Amino acid sequence: MLHKETVEKGTMDLVNQLMADEKLASFNLVGGTALALKIGHRKSIDIDLFTSSDFNSQEISDHLTANYNVTRIQVIPNGVFTLIDGIKMDVLAHKYPLIEDLETIDGIRLVSLKDIGAMKLNAIYNNGTRLKDFVDIYALLENFSFQDLLQASEKKYPENTISMVKHALIHHEDIDFTVPIDYTGEEIKWPDIADRLKKAFQNPQLIFTKLPPLTRDLMEKIRQKKPGKGKRPGL
């Protein structure tokens, strides 16, 4: 079952329309929206459609312009970047192998969680500015160990230096924290995210358990009350 509550109705309607479009039959939903639909951790507004082979981007651009309410479009070889009904959509050739088979759920072609995880690590490795990529890895670590995701990354992107991919997860200096994350449940605080990523780095075999909000709140209170070095705790 898809978590359709994570995607606005207009975006969901457009995804369904695109998936039924024969001209786009070789393209699959990837990225944050695919992940949100699968695990329901946050809301997502963009649409990313990838194919593993070359395509005629001008032909796709002309088709989209003729059949959709396109207000902005940019065309490059193997890529179309567009705004349809105010929704940002990228159509790209991403010529890397799928790690696991595609899933089609409710008519939507989705890449696997491992493929999404590998793509997210690749995004962090190449551009560690997007908070949502770290949030997505935080959520994926409740489904896979960091070692699983690293192996997926190595299989999908063998040209990346795996030790650098690993270290990219714990370097947060470039993150833009001004871009908000719209969580479906209670907000997950950045210290909790950073702590999980650090633990995953230190113990790559670990798979995390999803903590209920009350447990997270209790841990935060304990952290705030923790006495400083050389001080005795109050009695």
C-alpha positions in Angstrom: 0.0 0.0 0.0 1.3 3.4 -0.9 1.3 6.3 1.6 -0.5 8.7 -0.7 -1.1 11.1 2.2 2.6 12.2 1.7 1.8 13.7 -1.7 -0.5 16.6 -2.5 -3.6 15.6 -4.5 -2.5 17.7 -7.5 1.0 16.0 -7.5 -0.6 12.6 -7.1 -3.0 13.2 -10.0 -0.1 14.3 -12.2 2.0 11.2 -11.2 -0.9 9.0 -12.2 -1.3 10.8 -15.5 2.4 10.5 -16.3 2.4 6.8 -15.4 -0.4 6.2 -17.9 1.3 8.2 -20.6 2.6 5.7 -23.3 5.3 8.3 -24.3 6.7 7.9 -20.8 6.4 4.2 -20.4 10.1 3.7 -20.0 10.4 6.2 -17.2 10.0 5.3 -13.5 9.4 7.3 -10.3 12.5 7.8 -8.2 13.7 10.1 -5.5 12.0 11.6 -2.4 8.4 11.2 -3.7 8.9 7.5 -4.5 10.4 7.0 -1.1 7.7 9.0 0.7 5.0 6.9 -1.1 6.7 3.7 0.0 7.5 4.5 3.7 5.5 7.6 4.5 8.1 9.4 6.6 7.7 12.9 5.1 5.8 14.9 2.4 7.3 15.4 -1.0 6.3 17.8 -3.8 8.7 17.1 -6.7 8.4 14.4 -9.4 11.6 12.7 -10.7 11.2 10.3 -13.6 14.3 8.4 -14.6 15.1 5.9 -17.4 18.2 3.8 -17.8 18.7 4.5 -21.5 19.1 7.5 -23.8 16.0 9.3 -25.0 15.1 12.1 -27.4 14.7 15.0 -24.9 13.3 17.4 -27.5 10.6 14.9 -28.5 9.6 14.4 -24.8 9.7 18.2 -24.3 7.4 18.7 -27.3 5.0 16.0 -26.0 4.8 17.5 -22.5 4.2 21.0 -23.9 1.4 19.7 -26.1 -0.4 17.6 -23.6 0.2 19.2 -20.1 0.0 22.6 -18.6 3.7 23.4 -18.9 4.7 26.8 -17.6 8.5 26.4 -17.8 10.7 24.0 -19.6 14.4 23.4 -20.1 15.9 20.8 -22.4 19.3 19.3 -22.4 20.6 16.1 -23.9 18.9 13.2 -22.0 17.1 15.6 -19.7 13.9 17.7 -19.5 13.3 20.0 -16.5 9.8 21.4 -16.3 7.1 23.0 -14.3 3.6 21.5 -14.8 0.6 23.0 -13.0 3.2 24.5 -10.6 4.8 21.1 -9.9 8.5 20.7 -10.5 9.2 17.6 -12.6 12.6 16.3 -14.0 12.8 13.7 -16.7 16.3 12.2 -17.0 18.4 9.4 -18.3 20.1 7.9 -15.3 22.3 5.2 -17.0 23.1 3.1 -14.0 21.9 -0.5 -13.3 18.8 -1.2 -11.1 19.9 -3.1 -8.0 16.4 -4.7 -7.6 13.4 -5.1 -9.8 10.9 -2.3 -10.3 7.6 -2.5 -8.4 4.3 -1.4 -9.9 1.9 -0.4 -7.2 -1.5 1.2 -8.0 -0.2 1.7 -11.6 2.9 3.6 -10.4 6.3 2.3 -11.5 8.7 2.7 -8.5 12.4 1.8 -8.1 13.3 -0.3 -5.0 14.2 1.1 -1.6 17.8 -0.1 -2.1 18.0 1.8 -5.4 16.6 4.9 -3.8 19.1 4.5 -0.9 22.0 4.2 -3.3 20.8 7.3 -5.1 20.5 9.3 -1.9 24.0 8.3 -0.8 25.2 9.4 -4.3 23.4 12.7 -3.9 25.0 13.3 -0.4 28.5 12.3 -1.8 28.2 14.8 -4.7 26.3 17.6 -3.0 25.8 17.4 0.8 23.6 20.5 1.0 20.1 19.0 1.0 18.7 18.3 4.4 16.1 16.0 3.0 18.7 13.6 1.7 20.0 13.0 5.2 16.4 12.7 6.5 15.7 10.1 3.9 18.8 8.1 4.9 17.7 8.4 8.5 14.4 6.8 7.6 16.0 4.1 5.4 18.2 3.0 8.3 15.0 1.6 9.8 14.8 -0.8 6.8 18.4 -1.5 6.0 21.8 -1.4 7.7 24.2 1.3 6.5 26.3 -1.6 5.2 23.4 -2.7 3.0 23.1 0.8 1.6 26.8 1.1 1.0 26.8 -2.2 -0.9 23.9 -1.0 -2.9 25.8 2.3 -3.6 29.0 0.4 -4.6 27.0 -1.8 -7.0 25.1 1.1 -8.6 27.9 3.6 -8.7 31.2 1.6 -8.8 33.1 4.8 -9.8 32.5 6.4 -6.4 35.1 5.9 -3.7 33.2 3.9 -1.1 35.2 5.2 1.9 34.4 8.8 0.8 30.7 7.9 0.4 30.7 6.5 3.9 32.4 9.6 5.4 30.0 12.0 3.5 27.2 10.8 5.8 28.8 12.4 8.9 29.9 15.7 7.4 27.1 18.1 7.8 28.9 21.5 7.4 27.3 22.2 4.0 23.7 21.4 4.8 21.2 24.1 4.2 19.0 24.0 7.3 16.8 26.9 6.1 14.8 24.5 3.8 12.0 23.0 6.0 11.1 19.3 6.0 7.3 18.6 6.2 7.1 15.4 8.3 4.0 13.3 8.2 4.2 12.8 11.9 6.0 14.6 14.7 9.1 16.5 13.7 12.4 14.7 14.0 15.0 17.0 15.6 18.3 17.3 13.8 20.4 16.1 16.8 18.5 12.8 16.7 19.1 12.5 12.9 22.9 13.3 13.3 23.1 10.9 16.2 21.6 8.0 14.2 23.9 8.8 11.2 26.9 8.8 13.5 25.9 5.5 15.0 25.4 4.0 11.6 28.9 5.1 10.6 30.4 3.6 13.7 28.3 0.3 13.5 27.4 -0.2 9.8 25.6 -3.5 10.5 23.0 -1.9 12.8 19.4 -1.6 11.7 17.5 1.0 13.8 14.1 0.7 15.4 11.6 3.4 14.8 11.2 5.3 18.0 7.7 6.5 19.1 7.5 10.3 19.8 7.3 9.8 23.6 10.5 7.9 23.6 12.2 10.6 21.5 10.9 13.3 23.9 12.2 11.4 26.9 15.7 10.9 25.3 15.8 14.7 24.5 14.9 15.5 28.2 17.7 13.2 29.4 20.1 14.7 27.0 19.2 18.2 28.2 19.6 17.2 31.9 22.9 15.4 31.5 25.4 17.0 33.9 28.5 18.6 32.6 32.0 17.2 33.1 33.1 17.4 36.7 29.6 18.1 38.0 27.6 15.8 40.3 24.1 15.0 39.2 21.4 16.5 41.4 19.9 14.2 44.0 
